Amino acid sequence: MARSRPFTPARSGFTLIELLVVIAIIAILIALLVPAVQKVREAAARTQCINNVKQLSLAAHGFHDVNKRLPPACGFILGKNGTYPPSCFYYLLPFVEQAPLYNSTNDPWGVACNPALPSPPDNYVRARPVAILLCPSEAYNPSGTWQTANRTDWAVGHYGTNYLAFGGPSASYIGQYLMDRKSRLGSTFIDGTSNTLMFAERLSTFSSGSANLWCHGGWNTNYMATFGWNGNYGLFQSQPTAATADMTLAHGLHSGGIVVSMADASCRFVAAGLSQTTWQQAIIPDDGTPLGSDWQ
């Protein structure tokens, strides 16, 4: 008679080595997945940023179609008046579906606004963040509000205007480079609208206390949402910190370059390896020189 084997119960768990192997595999998968997710997120943010400057460029063309000129980099036009002149972005509000905000006042800085003192609670245009002016990759001030020791009533933006492309209604606000040009697309842009910068990214706040205030016009160049003014044609900085950023320049907010739009409303991502000479040629609309070969 055959002897029966003793009953052996089925194993119901992992050994310690098997558990460690599973944990190691999961850790490797996470390590591979996180950079991929970050790349997808950054690609989506850059696409959103390109769409923002595209809409701003189309808005500038819409303004030009209606008024036969571009809005000024800063200045009072179209019956607007007040304490200080607003920026180009203020005049583009009706063309980016922000007409109620534009029509809420003729003085976007606020009646009797004293720039040296905190203003009382109000609904000034300058205090309102505008979504299309905010880049999702800007890490230092994504909310759109500017907080300092004594001011909480300004809104920032993450884009700047090419100072020489827009000009101004007079030269009395900033200096000689705020020219009294008419900013007509057909006559001012001698180099061609496809060869001239219109908008570019800029950091919102700087450790020096300056800021890129989207509604700010000609009170103080430390707060203007513009680049290329007063002969400052330096190459943009790629992902600077608030401490290292030069507030006179444009700033790439995405890895490896900067989102810009040209005066023909085309948009592109310019690589950080661009030469300063080519960047300057793209800023100046009427220097008569073609863009360098590194403008790809």
C-alpha positions in Angstrom: 0.0 0.0 0.0 1.4 3.4 -1.1 2.2 5.8 1.7 0.4 9.2 1.3 2.4 12.4 1.3 1.8 15.0 4.1 -0.5 17.9 3.2 1.4 21.1 2.4 -0.7 24.3 2.5 -0.4 26.8 -0.5 1.9 29.7 0.1 -0.2 32.9 0.7 2.4 35.7 0.7 5.6 37.2 -0.7 9.0 36.6 0.6 11.0 39.7 1.7 13.2 39.4 -1.4 10.2 39.3 -3.7 8.7 42.3 -2.0 11.9 44.3 -2.4 12.1 43.4 -6.1 8.5 44.6 -6.6 9.2 47.9 -4.8 12.4 48.4 -6.8 10.5 47.9 -10.1 7.8 50.3 -9.1 10.5 52.9 -8.1 12.2 52.5 -11.5 8.8 53.0 -13.3 8.1 56.1 -11.3 11.6 57.5 -12.0 10.9 57.0 -15.7 7.4 58.4 -15.6 8.1 61.6 -13.7 10.4 63.2 -16.3 8.0 62.2 -19.0 5.1 63.8 -17.2 7.2 67.0 -16.6 8.0 67.1 -20.3 4.4 66.8 -21.3 3.4 69.4 -18.8 6.1 71.8 -20.0 5.1 71.2 -23.7 1.5 72.0 -22.8 2.5 75.2 -21.0 4.7 76.3 -23.9 1.7 75.7 -26.3 -0.5 77.8 -24.1 2.1 80.5 -24.0 2.4 80.5 -27.8 -1.4 80.7 -28.0 -1.3 83.7 -25.7 1.2 85.7 -27.8 -0.7 84.7 -30.9 -3.9 86.1 -29.6 -2.1 89.3 -28.5 -0.6 89.7 -32.0 -4.0 89.2 -33.6 -5.4 91.8 -31.2 -2.7 94.2 -32.2 -3.7 93.7 -35.9 -7.3 94.1 -34.9 -6.5 97.4 -33.2 -4.5 98.5 -36.3 -7.4 97.6 -38.6 -9.8 99.8 -36.6 -7.4 102.7 -35.8 -5.0 102.6 -38.7 -2.0 102.4 -36.3 -0.7 100.2 -33.5 -1.3 101.2 -29.9 1.6 103.0 -28.2 4.0 101.2 -25.9 2.6 103.7 -23.4 0.5 106.9 -23.8 -3.0 108.4 -23.8 -5.0 107.9 -27.0 -8.7 107.4 -28.0 -10.0 109.8 -25.3 -8.3 108.0 -22.4 -6.8 110.3 -19.8 -5.8 110.3 -16.2 -2.8 110.6 -13.9 -0.4 108.3 -15.8 -0.5 106.8 -19.3 -1.3 103.1 -19.7 0.5 100.5 -21.6 -0.1 98.9 -25.0 -1.8 95.9 -23.3 -4.5 98.2 -21.9 -5.6 99.2 -25.4 -5.7 95.6 -26.6 -8.2 94.6 -24.0 -11.3 95.0 -26.3 -9.6 92.8 -28.8 -9.0 89.9 -26.4 -12.6 89.8 -25.1 -11.9 92.2 -22.2 -14.1 95.1 -23.4 -16.0 95.5 -20.1 -12.7 95.9 -18.3 -11.5 98.4 -20.9 -14.7 100.4 -20.7 -14.9 100.4 -17.0 -12.8 103.7 -16.8 -11.0 106.3 -18.8 -8.2 106.3 -16.2 -6.9 102.7 -15.8 -4.5 103.7 -13.1 -7.3 105.2 -11.0 -8.4 108.7 -10.3 -6.0 110.7 -8.1 -3.7 107.7 -7.8 -0.5 108.6 -5.9 2.2 106.1 -6.9 4.2 106.9 -3.8 1.5 105.7 -1.4 -0.7 102.6 -1.1 -4.1 103.2 -2.8 -7.3 102.5 -1.0 -9.3 99.4 -1.9 -10.7 99.9 -5.4 -11.4 98.2 -8.7 -8.8 99.9 -10.8 -8.0 98.2 -14.1 -4.3 98.1 -13.1 -5.2 95.8 -10.2 -6.9 93.2 -12.3 -4.9 90.1 -13.5 -5.7 89.2 -17.1 -5.5 85.5 -18.0 -4.1 85.9 -21.5 -1.2 87.9 -20.1 -0.1 85.1 -17.7 2.3 82.3 -18.7 1.7 79.0 -17.0 5.4 78.3 -16.7 6.2 81.4 -14.7 7.1 80.0 -11.3 7.7 83.2 -9.4 4.3 84.8 -9.6 1.7 82.6 -11.2 -1.3 84.3 -9.6 -0.8 87.6 -11.5 -0.8 89.8 -8.4 2.2 91.8 -7.1 2.7 91.8 -3.4 5.2 94.3 -1.8 5.6 95.8 1.7 3.3 98.7 0.9 1.4 97.8 -2.3 -1.0 95.1 -3.2 -3.0 96.9 -5.9 -1.1 96.1 -9.1 -1.4 93.1 -11.4 1.6 91.7 -13.3 2.0 90.2 -16.7 4.4 87.7 -18.2 4.8 89.4 -21.6 6.4 92.6 -22.9 6.1 94.7 -26.0 8.9 95.5 -28.3 9.5 99.2 -27.5 10.6 100.2 -30.9 7.8 98.4 -32.7 5.0 100.2 -30.9 6.5 103.6 -30.1 4.3 106.3 -28.5 2.1 109.3 -29.2 4.9 111.6 -28.0 8.4 111.6 -26.7 7.6 113.2 -23.4 7.1 110.2 -21.2 10.3 108.0 -21.3 12.9 109.6 -23.6 14.2 109.8 -27.1 13.5 106.2 -28.0 9.7 106.6 -27.4 9.4 108.0 -30.9 6.5 109.9 -32.3 6.1 107.3 -35.0 2.7 106.4 -36.3 3.4 102.6 -36.0 1.8 101.7 -39.3 2.5 98.2 -40.3 3.1 99.2 -43.9 5.5 102.1 -43.4 7.2 101.8 -40.0 8.3 98.1 -40.4 10.8 98.7 -43.2 12.6 95.4 -42.5 9.3 93.6 -42.9 6.7 92.5 -40.3 7.9 88.9 -40.5 11.4 90.1 -39.4 10.4 92.3 -36.5 9.5 91.2 -32.9 6.2 92.3 -31.5 5.8 90.5 -28.1 8.1 88.3 -26.0 8.0 86.7 -22.6 9.2 88.6 -19.5 9.6 87.6 -15.8 6.9 89.2 -13.7 8.8 90.2 -10.6 12.4 91.0 -9.7 14.2 90.7 -6.4 15.2 94.4 -6.8 11.6 95.4 -6.2 10.8 96.0 -9.8 8.0 94.2 -11.6 6.5 93.7 -15.1 3.2 95.5 -14.6 0.9 94.9 -17.6 -1.0 98.1 -17.3 2.0 100.3 -16.4 2.9 103.0 -18.9 5.4 105.8 -18.5 5.7 106.6 -14.8 8.8 104.5 -14.2 10.7 102.2 -16.6 11.4 99.8 -13.7 7.8 98.6 -14.0 7.0 98.9 -17.7 5.9 95.7 -19.6 8.3 96.3 -22.4 11.8 95.5 -23.7 14.2 97.1 -26.2 13.7 100.6 -24.8 16.3 103.4 -24.5 18.8 101.4 -26.7 18.8 98.3 -24.5 18.9 95.6 -27.2 20.6 92.9 -25.1 19.8 89.2 -25.8 17.0 87.7 -23.8 17.8 85.7 -20.7 16.8 82.0 -20.6 14.9 81.1 -17.3 16.6 83.6 -15.1 15.7 83.8 -11.4 14.2 86.9 -9.8 17.7 87.7 -8.4 19.6 87.2 -11.7 17.1 88.7 -14.2 17.9 91.9 -15.9 14.6 93.9 -15.9 15.6 95.8 -19.1 15.5 92.5 -21.2 13.1 89.9 -22.3 13.2 86.6 -20.4 12.6 83.1 -21.7 10.2 81.4 -19.2 10.6 77.9 -20.8 13.5 75.6 -20.9 15.9 76.2 -23.8 14.5 79.5 -25.2 11.8 82.1 -25.4 8.3 82.4 -26.9 7.9 85.4 -29.2 5.6 86.7 -31.8 6.5 88.7 -34.9 4.7 91.7 -36.3 3.0 89.6 -38.9 1.3 87.7 -36.0 3.4 84.6 -36.5 4.7 83.0 -33.3 7.8 80.9 -32.6 10.0 79.4 -30.0 13.5 81.0 -30.3 16.4 78.9 -29.0 18.7 80.2 -26.3 21.7 79.9 -28.6 20.7 82.9 -30.7 23.3 85.6 -31.1 22.8 89.0 -29.6 23.3 90.6 -33.0 20.4 88.7 -34.6 18.2 89.4 -31.6 18.9 93.2 -31.9 18.1 93.0 -35.6 14.8 91.4 -34.8 14.0 94.2 -32.3 14.8 97.2 -34.5 12.1 97.4 -37.2 13.9 99.8 -39.6 17.6 99.2 -39.5 17.7 97.8 -43.0 19.6 94.6 -42.1 18.3 91.0 -42.6 18.1 88.6 -39.7 21.2 86.5 -39.1 21.5 83.0 -40.3 21.0 81.7 -36.8 17.4 82.8 -36.8 15.9 79.4 -37.6 
